Amino acid sequence: MNRQRALVRLVWQRFASALQPIFRKRWWMASVIGAIALTVMLLSPAQAQNVIITPSSPQLGDTISVTLQTEDGKAPSIEYDGATYPSYEVGENRYRALLPTTPLDRPGRKEIGFTLNGEARRFAVELRNRSFSTQRIRVGSGTSTSATDYELQRLREFREMATPDKFWNGPLARPADGRVTSEYGIRRYYNGVFAENYYHRGVDYAGGTGASIYSPAAGRVVVVGRVSDGFRVNGNTVAIDHGQGVGSVFIHLSRIDVQEGDRIQQGQVIGGIGATGLATGPNLHWGLFVNGKAVDPVPWRNQGFE
């Protein structure tokens, strides 16, 4: 890091020396040098000595991991796309923040900012566009597609959880044995009208009623909701906190085998596939949330985030 700073100072000094005969006024020279400095900071590679950003070329739906090596042992806050995200300790003086992206985001150049060891830093990443499938759904006039206030409140509380402990370890496991019937990110037309703020916030798996559902990672059960409690749209529901802003939700269950507060392990059976709530047939919907937003579970299953 010291070598990098020395190199930047040397570049600034040479530019200053070259510009002095041309620009007599100090304020003008300072403005030019400041612009150069900002450009150098924004164009710095994401793989710096104490900063690792992965993936280096994310696409819509990806989770962006920002890992920082600190000297003062303080957890930095990360600014990204107009929001601030916490970082959590993952090693000695090492902290990581997980930044969610979704199909509703605008692709293009994004800046990641933070203060590291007393120095303000900014990095730029290019969030790539991605093509998502579309579905056309017709809903009868007598069909209710509105969730109750109770189920909305319980799931909102789940999405806002930020447990500092990390329960998962390695790539996430498959939550059901059946084939995938609906992928993450699908956009929909309802009765011919495009749903601007909708995308399929998870992955659906086929399966017969009662087929086992497995927890994809260790964690703690934070929500158990039943149709009888008012879970009208989601049906019988289980939500699991995996820690550090990561959580899973499972809906349409035929039965629930866990209770709120239970600590569970990866691969543990948590319930059975069903068709409760707003479902056309037996299936499992698994949604993976990172800091409140539903992200694509596929990278979490293939590579994981360690």
Secondary structure by P-SEA (a helix, b strand, c coil): caaaaaaaaaaaaaaaaaaccccccaaaaaaaaaaaaaaaaaacccccccbbbccccccccbbbbbbbbbcccbbbbbbcccbbbbbbbccccbbbbbbbbcccccccbbbbbbbcccbbbbbbbbbbbbbbbbbbbbbcccccccccaaaaaaaaaaaaccccccccccccccccccccccccbbbbbccccccccccccbbbbbbcccccccccbbbbbcccccccccccccccbbbbbcccccbbbbccccccccccccccccccccbbbbbccccccbbbbbbbbccccccccccccccccc
